[in-house]
Amino acid sequence: MNYFPVDSLRSITEAAGAYPEFSMFGELPCWALYVRHVKGLTLKNIKLSYLNPDFRTACIFDDVNTLALNGFSVKDYKNLPVIILNNTKGYKATRLMLPVSESKAVRMQK
């Protein structure tokens, strides 16, 4: 099984016609949410945590247009960043609960 590090998001296969089984892509570069090619996403009152520490980032939002996180909580982290916004436009967060400051926990990249 392949592992895709954060700097290789472009290498993750597109499989639009197939059901997204967990084994289709290999090990993705995040432990909770990998969201790609979405327009108009709102996540409300989401709480993320894990049983065992994981070296990967918690969430990656890749090619998302208009993302709202409201009451979004990530309790645990082993490495920073906690959330990666790759090619994401229209990001808005309210009541964000992260283990470190938002400026340290959220990374915007193109």
For each residue, the residues with C-beta under 8 A, 3 or more apart:
1: 23 26 27
2: 25 26 27
3: 26 27 29
4: 8 9 11 12 25 26 27 28 29
5: 8 29
6: 9 29 57 60 84
7:
8: 4 5 11 12 29
9: 4 6 12 29 60 62 86
10:
11: 4 8
12: 4 8 9 25 28 36
13: 24 25
14:
15: 18 20 24 25
16:
17:
18: 15 21 24
19:
20: 15 24
21: 18 24
22:
23: 1 26
24: 13 15 18 20 21
25: 2 4 12 13 15 28
26: 1 2 3 4 23
27: 1 2 3 4
28: 4 12 25 34 56 60
29: 3 4 5 6 8 9 34 56 57 60
30: 33 34 56 57 58 59 60 84
31: 50 54 56 57 58
32: 48 50 58 59 74
33: 30 48 58 59 60 61
34: 28 29 30 59 60 62
35: 38 41 59 60 61 62 64
36: 12 61 62 63 64
37: 62 63 64
38: 35 41 61 63 64 65 67
39: 64 65 66
40: 65 66
41: 35 38 61 64 66 67 68
42: 67 68 70
43: 46 68 69 70 72
44: 70 71 72
45: 70 71 72
46: 43 69 71 72 73
47: 73 75
48: 32 33 58 59 73 74 75
49: 74 75 76
50: 31 32 53 54 76
51:
52:
53: 50 76 78
54: 31 50 78
55: 78 79
56: 28 29 30 31 79
57: 6 29 30 31 60 79 80 81 82 83 84
58: 30 31 32 33 48 74 77 82 83
59: 30 32 33 34 35 48 74 82 83 84
60: 6 9 28 29 30 33 34 35 57 83 84 86
61: 33 35 36 38 41 64 67 83 84 85 86 88 91
62: 9 34 35 36 37 84 86 87 88
63: 36 37 38 86 87 88
64: 35 36 37 38 39 41 61 67 85 87 88 89
65: 38 39 40 88 89 90
66: 39 40 41 89 90
67: 38 41 42 61 64 85 88 90 91 92
68: 41 42 43 92 93 94
69: 43 46 72 91 92 93 94 96
70: 42 43 44 45 93 94 95
71: 44 45 46 94 95 97
72: 43 44 45 46 69 93 95 96 97
73: 46 47 48 96 97 98
74: 32 48 49 58 59 77 82 83 97 98 99 105
75: 47 48 49 99
76: 49 50 53 99
77: 58 74 80 82 99 100 105
78: 53 54 55
79: 55 56 57
80: 57 77 100 104 105 107
81: 57 84 104 105 106 107
82: 57 58 59 74 77 98 99 100 105 106
83: 57 58 59 60 61 74 98 105 106 107
84: 6 30 57 59 60 61 62 81 106 107 109
85: 61 64 67 88 91 106 107 108 109
86: 9 60 61 62 63 109 110
87: 62 63 64 109 110
88: 61 62 63 64 65 67 85 91 108
89: 64 65 66
90: 65 66 67
91: 61 67 69 85 88 108
92: 67 68 69
93: 68 69 70 72 96 102 106
94: 68 69 70 71
95: 70 71 72
96: 69 72 73 93 102
97: 71 72 73 74
98: 73 74 82 83 101 102 105 106
99: 74 75 76 77 82 105
100: 77 80 82 104 105
101: 98 104 105
102: 93 96 98 105 106
103: 106
104: 80 81 100 101
105: 74 77 80 81 82 83 98 99 100 101 102
106: 81 82 83 84 85 93 98 102 103
107: 80 81 83 84 85
108: 85 88 91
109: 84 85 86 87
110: 86 87
